[in-house]
Amino acid sequence: MQVYTAADIKQIYKLTQKQIDDLDKSHVIKPSIRPAQGKGSQRLYSFEDLLAFRFIKQLLDAHWSMKTIKTAIQNLRTVLPDKDPLQDFVLLSVNGSIIARCTTEQGQSILIDALSQGQLVMPIILSEIREKVIEDVQLLYPPQPHVLEHLTSEGRRKRS
């Protein structure tokens, strides 16, 4: 297994030692191989840790403040404490917010606004709604070939 030092991270991602220390002290990115063990000891990071640093660097390059980034990650860890946002979530920077997509214990995919204390975001996907409406109609009226054909062909025409 390859291990990486803080010096490697500074070189790869052009982060300062202060930024790396801050991420460690605030528990945003803890070294998964070996934490600091007193003055002069070396933190050792894994490849997965590098993925987290890469994401943090992208946010910094997009002019997010370190304070905002730390707030977002800490909010996400509060909402789903058993998952690591920097490894288990899909994180997106969208219109002034950080949106996280993750899966709950029950397997449900959810979106969370990481800057609004983990507020749930409700995505509306029209194609999925169309399918649900077709299922609802089928429950009300058992499938008859001409009705089902009309519903599905109507959907195809609107998408074209």
C-alpha positions as CSV (number, residue, x, y, z in Angstrom):
1,M,0.0,0.0,0.0
2,Q,1.3,3.4,-1.0
3,V,1.5,6.0,1.8
4,Y,1.8,9.8,1.4
5,T,3.2,12.4,3.7
6,A,2.1,16.0,4.3
7,A,5.1,17.0,2.1
8,D,3.6,14.9,-0.7
9,I,0.3,16.6,-0.3
10,K,1.8,20.0,-0.3
11,Q,3.7,19.2,-3.5
12,I,0.8,17.6,-5.3
13,Y,-2.0,20.0,-4.4
14,K,-0.1,23.1,-3.5
15,L,-1.6,23.3,-0.1
16,T,0.2,25.0,2.8
17,Q,1.2,23.1,5.9
18,K,-1.2,25.4,7.8
19,Q,-4.1,24.2,5.6
20,I,-3.2,20.6,6.0
21,D,-2.9,21.0,9.8
22,D,-6.2,22.9,9.9
23,L,-8.0,20.1,8.0
24,D,-6.6,17.5,10.4
25,K,-7.4,19.5,13.6
26,S,-11.0,20.2,12.4
27,H,-11.4,16.5,11.6
28,V,-12.2,17.2,7.9
29,I,-9.3,15.0,6.7
30,K,-7.7,12.8,9.3
31,P,-4.7,10.7,8.1
32,S,-6.0,7.2,7.8
33,I,-2.6,5.5,7.9
34,R,-1.0,7.2,10.9
35,P,-2.1,10.4,12.7
36,A,0.4,12.9,14.2
37,Q,1.8,11.6,17.4
38,G,3.4,14.6,19.0
39,K,5.8,17.2,17.8
40,G,8.0,16.1,14.9
41,S,6.0,13.0,14.0
42,Q,4.8,12.5,10.5
43,R,1.2,12.0,9.4
44,L,0.7,9.3,6.8
45,Y,-2.1,9.4,4.3
46,S,-3.7,6.8,2.0
47,F,-4.8,7.1,-1.6
48,E,-8.4,7.6,-0.4
49,D,-7.1,10.6,1.7
50,L,-5.7,12.0,-1.5
51,L,-9.1,11.9,-3.1
52,A,-10.4,14.0,-0.2
53,F,-7.6,16.5,-0.6
54,R,-8.2,16.7,-4.3
55,F,-11.8,17.6,-3.7
56,I,-10.9,20.2,-1.1
57,K,-8.3,21.7,-3.5
58,Q,-11.0,21.9,-6.3
59,L,-13.3,23.8,-3.9
60,L,-10.5,26.1,-2.9
61,D,-9.6,26.7,-6.5
62,A,-13.3,27.6,-7.1
63,H,-12.9,30.3,-4.4
64,W,-14.7,28.5,-1.6
65,S,-13.3,29.6,1.8
66,M,-11.7,26.9,4.0
67,K,-14.3,27.9,6.7
68,T,-17.2,27.2,4.3
69,I,-15.7,23.9,3.2
70,K,-15.2,22.7,6.8
71,T,-18.8,23.8,7.7
72,A,-20.1,21.7,4.8
73,I,-18.2,18.6,5.7
74,Q,-19.1,18.9,9.4
75,N,-22.8,19.4,8.5
76,L,-22.8,16.3,6.3
77,R,-21.1,14.2,9.1
78,T,-23.8,15.3,11.5
79,V,-26.6,14.3,9.2
80,L,-25.2,10.9,8.4
81,P,-22.6,10.2,11.0
82,D,-21.9,6.6,9.8
83,K,-20.7,7.7,6.4
84,D,-17.7,9.8,5.3
85,P,-18.7,12.6,3.0
86,L,-15.3,12.8,1.4
87,Q,-15.5,9.1,0.5
88,D,-19.1,7.9,0.5
89,F,-20.9,10.9,-1.1
90,V,-20.9,12.5,-4.5
91,L,-20.2,16.1,-3.8
92,L,-21.1,18.9,-6.2
93,S,-20.5,22.6,-6.1
94,V,-23.7,24.2,-7.4
95,N,-24.8,27.8,-7.5
96,G,-23.3,28.9,-4.2
97,S,-23.9,25.6,-2.3
98,I,-22.3,22.2,-1.9
99,I,-24.8,19.5,-2.7
100,A,-24.1,15.9,-1.6
101,R,-25.7,12.8,-3.0
102,C,-25.6,9.8,-0.8
103,T,-27.4,6.6,0.0
104,T,-29.2,5.9,3.3
105,E,-29.0,2.6,5.2
106,Q,-32.3,1.7,3.5
107,G,-30.7,2.2,0.0
108,Q,-32.6,5.4,-0.7
109,S,-30.6,8.0,-2.7
110,I,-30.9,11.5,-1.3
111,L,-29.5,15.0,-2.0
112,I,-28.4,17.2,0.9
113,D,-27.5,20.9,0.9
114,A,-24.3,20.8,3.0
115,L,-24.3,24.5,3.8
116,S,-27.9,24.5,5.2
117,Q,-27.2,22.3,8.2
118,G,-27.8,19.3,6.0
119,Q,-31.2,20.2,4.7
120,L,-32.6,17.6,2.4
121,V,-32.9,18.7,-1.3
122,M,-35.9,17.4,-3.2
123,P,-34.9,16.5,-6.7
124,I,-37.7,16.4,-9.2
125,I,-37.0,14.1,-12.1
126,L,-39.8,14.3,-14.6
127,S,-39.1,11.0,-16.3
128,E,-39.5,9.2,-13.0
129,I,-42.7,11.1,-12.3
130,R,-44.1,10.0,-15.7
131,E,-43.3,6.4,-14.8
132,K,-45.0,6.7,-11.4
133,V,-48.1,8.2,-13.0
134,I,-48.3,5.4,-15.4
135,E,-48.1,2.9,-12.5
136,D,-50.8,4.9,-10.6
137,V,-53.1,4.8,-13.6
138,Q,-52.5,1.0,-14.0
139,L,-53.5,0.5,-10.3
140,L,-56.7,2.5,-10.9
141,Y,-57.5,0.9,-14.2
142,P,-56.0,-2.5,-15.0
143,P,-53.8,-2.4,-18.1
144,Q,-55.7,-2.4,-21.3
145,P,-53.4,-2.5,-24.3
146,H,-54.8,0.6,-26.1
147,V,-54.6,2.8,-22.9
148,L,-51.1,1.7,-22.0
149,E,-49.9,2.2,-25.6
150,H,-51.4,5.7,-25.6
151,L,-49.7,6.7,-22.4
152,T,-46.3,5.5,-23.5
153,S,-46.5,6.9,-27.0
154,E,-47.6,10.3,-25.6
155,G,-44.5,10.4,-23.5
156,R,-42.3,9.6,-26.4
157,R,-43.8,12.3,-28.6
158,K,-43.3,15.0,-25.8
159,R,-39.6,14.0,-25.3
160,S,-38.8,14.2,-29.1
